Each structure stands twice: as C-alpha cells, then as structure tokens.
Amino acid sequence: MSSTDGEPQIGERTRLAELIQIMGRHGLNGLASRLGLLPGRAEQPVDLGTPERVVALLRDLGPVAVKLGQVLATREDLLGPEWVRALSTLQDRVTPLPFEALEPTILAALGSPIADVFARFDREPIAAASIAQVHAATLRDGTEVVVKVRRPGIAERVDADLRLIRRIARLAARHSPEIRRLKPDELLRFFAESLSQEMDLSAEAAACESIGAFLQPLGVRTPAFYWDQVGRRINVQERLDGMPVREVLDGAGEGGADVAGRYADAVLRMIIFNGRFHADPHPGNVFVLADGSLAFIDFGAVGVLSPARRNEVVTLVLAIAGEDTRSVTDVLLQWSGETAVDRQALTRDLDALIGQFRGAVLQQIELADIFGRVFALLRTYRLALPPDLALLLRTLLIAEGFVRRLDPGFDIAARAAPIARELLRERIGPAGLKRGGRRLATSLGRLAAASPELVAFAERVARSGALPIELQGGAVFRTSASPWRADPNILSAGLLVAGAILQRDHDVVGAMLMASAVLPAGWAWFSSRRRR
C-alpha cells in the first residue's frame, strides 16, 4: 500500500501500537481502554489530568497531533480558557534534518542534479518545521531564491496518524456527549483538507500567486515562483529582500502606524473581497521592502470563504456595529446549525454583552476581548462555529495582536466596518447592478420554467390587488387592496438592495426581489391613475 506521493504507508497496526505505548507512558491506559484501543481489558477510570498533561501527550504523538492541538487552540467556542492556553504552547518547531537526509528528495523532485539548477545551495536551513524546511539558494542566472523541501517520510506518517485520529474521534464521540458537541467528523475533515494543502508545496505556490494578484494593487508583494522547479515535494520561490516586521515591533524600524494601517487593510480586504486569505499573517511572515511596500510570505495556511459565507460575515460585522442584536443571534444560530436553543435568552445575553461596549472609547476595545466573551456565550449555549469561521477568527485575532503591537491605538474593528460597507456599495452600485442585471433575464426565465405556479400567482395578485398569505395551521387572510402604505420609493429601494446582495449567491431569490422592486412604485402609479 502506498500514499499518493509514491511513499509506502505506515501500517495502521504499527502506528496504533506506538500510540498505545505513548498513552501508557503518560498514564492514559484508562483512556486507551475506554476508546477501545485495548480490546479485552476491563474499562479503567479515565483521568486526563491537567491540560498540560494532554499537551505533553500531543507533543509525543508527533507533528499531526501537534498541528491538531494548534487547531484546537483556536477553538475558544469549544474549549475553555485553560485548555486554549495550554494548547497554545504547542509549537511546530523541529530539529532540522541534515542536508544528506534531504538530498534524495531534492534530486527526485528536481529530476536533475542540484548543480544543473542552482549555482549555490546552502546546506544549512534557514527555517525548519514538521512538514518542510527552507534553504537559501542561487539560481544559475544569479537570482536569489529560497527552496522549500518537504521532509522525507512525512506523508506516510501523516496518512497513518489521520486514519487513527479519525478512528479515535469516532470512538470518543460514541462515549461522550461533550466530544459529540465538538462535531469531530466536521472538524477532522477540515483539518485533513488543510493539512493536505500544506503537504502539497505546489498548492502553496498556486495560492500565493492567486492571492498575490489580489494584493498587488494594494501595494502588497508576494514572492514569485519558478514553476519549472515546483512540485508536491519542493517549491522554489523568489527571495524578497526587506526588513522583517519583527524589527519594527522591536523598535529598530520606524513607521509602525503606517505599517499597521496597510497591513490591516490587506488582511481585511483579502477576507471580505477576495474570499481567500493568508491564514497565518504573524510578524514572521510579513516584511517591509526597500521601496516601503509590504510583503507576505509562506502561504502554507490559506483560509477560504465562500461568497455566501462572506455575506454572512459582513452581515455580522454590520449588525454588531449597528447594535442589531437579533441579527447577530440569527447569524450565530445559522452558523452553529442548532435549533434547540433558547433564542430569547441568547439574544438577551448578546444584548447585554454588546451593551458593555456602548459608549466605550473604540481604541480601548479589543477584538480578543469581544471574541473571548462571545466564545464564552457559545460554550454556555453549547453552540459551535463551522471550522472555516474558526480559522477566520484566528486570523483576525493574529492581525489584531499584530497591529496593536505596531500601534497601540489602532482599532481593527473600526477599520473593518467601512470595508464591509464598501462591499455592499459595490454590490448595489451601477456596476454591481449591471452584473446582476445580466443574470436577471436568465434567472427569471429559469424561475418561470421551474415554477409556472408562481407566475400564475403573480397574475392573480395583479388582477385582484390582494395578497393572500397562508399562516401555519392553515389560517388565511387577505391584505387590503392598497398594501403599499409606506413610501413606495423606499420599498422599491429596499427590495432592490436586498436582491442585489442575494443575487451573487442565490440567483433566483435575488432575481425575484430585484424584479419585484418595480411593484411598489408601479402600484402607487396605478393607484394614483385610478383615483383620477
């Protein structure tokens, strides 16, 4: 049996034996027995001990367990502060491999001798992590580059560990309602997809180029890749010459406030407008170049938000800014997928939470503080966020911590609101409406073909001037013949805006709303003519 990279897979039994041995070394035989990893033994008491004990276990289990622990450290909606603090100490740092251990991988990935591609290749790495390590090099034409090489054997270890983690998670979910609340299948599916992308060094190169094209007009650089030397196990990229932002943070550089503003705009616009974003924008991955522009490197971790999800995020940002607690509740419940929740109590608690920040000086409000309190509420109501949103919130918290260190008075939340409104203006502006209009006729035609009864319904309303509404339980009533008592222009504008926002993700519904925008004004005109 072999992995997708042609490397033999570690036998599951072999890795399972290692796992049981490691758990025993940490005094967790009871947990192994409860999970069914020690068949035939009587169940022993399960005592996880302190969070630090679990962290020590994860370190011993290897890179996949460490990375899973790092993911869990971002899930304050699921885990309490003491667990998050302990898991946050996990670092993806390993002892670098000697060049001799990497050389066969480099030769196989390049398909030619190293000297045919590089005039110089530094044998000592400049960075090392569990998946890959990075070496400086010079191409034959004199271009300075960095070479990222995947550690040999890591693919087989990741495959084996992911299979075991899924098995353990399913066993644990059967025995524990608390584990079931964590939605381990969904969490591990997202984790496996993220890890698969990180393992594929060509995927990192593609993500960097794609996001870089979006960032370039904002004055933010990303490294170029040399695609003749890019594959799943290696990538060769431009070495950007600049000052690490760490030096700005340490006081060796100047212009912290300016860097904070440009960095925050780049991160927020990646999320809100692009939908694909650098998911680990910490100071080590950001440089200030000689011309003053910013540069982002290391796109191993990338977040992706669907257009529908971005709309939800924008709705949430604007709802919080507008203190619209009911809309905040709607979004949180939609994200969690839970229905058996005391909605009124949750709304009251959210209103009390938002109320704590009313009248406060914006610079004194930190996203980390707001999110910490929201996460505590989510845990109280046993709600969980989808994994893609947990990654988004982690990115925002990294960004806020970054800009606060650069400029203590910087308010990233206030920076986000106008960018969100800009997205809405784009959707309902002339260009956005024109884009929506191009799809309107097609959508209406599809709607008519799929739902002729809706067309007949509209004709009945037009003829009778009355709108029948059916309530639950079968009760039916009819509105008055003059339903447009509000300003018809306001009603038309509202329907047009709602349709434009929904058009991108829900063609038919958006088309219906945009088409119906003419009805209020048309009805008012018809009524005025009839009164004459």
Buried (B, 14 or more C-beta within 10 A) or exposed (E): EEBEBEBEBBEBEEBBEBBBEBBEEBEBBBBBBBBBBBEEEEEBEBEEEEBEBBBBBBBBBBBBBBBBBBBBBBBBBBBEEEBBBBBBEBEEEBEBBEBEEBBEBBEEBBEEEBEEBBEBBBEEBEBBBBBBBBBBBBBEEEBEBBBBBBBBBBBBBBBBBBBBBBBBBBBBBEBEEEBEBBBBEEBBEBBBEBBBBBBBBBBBBBBBBBBBEBBEEBBBBBBBBBEEBBBBBBBBBBBBEBEBBBBBBEEEBEBBBBBBBBBBBBBBBBBBBBBBBBBBBBBEBBBBBEEEBBBBBBBBBBBBBEEEBBBBBBBBBBBBBEEBBEBBBBBBBEBBEBEEBEEEEBBEBBBEBBEEBEEEEEEEBBBBEBBBBBBBBBBEBBBBBBBBBBBBBBBBBBBBBBBBBBBEEBBBBEBBBEBBBBBBEEBBEEEBBEBBEEBBEEBBEBBEEEEEEEEEEBEEBEEEBBBEEEEEEEEEEEEEEEBBEEEBEEBBBBBBBBBBBBBBBBBBBBBBBBBBBEBBBBBBEEBEEEEE
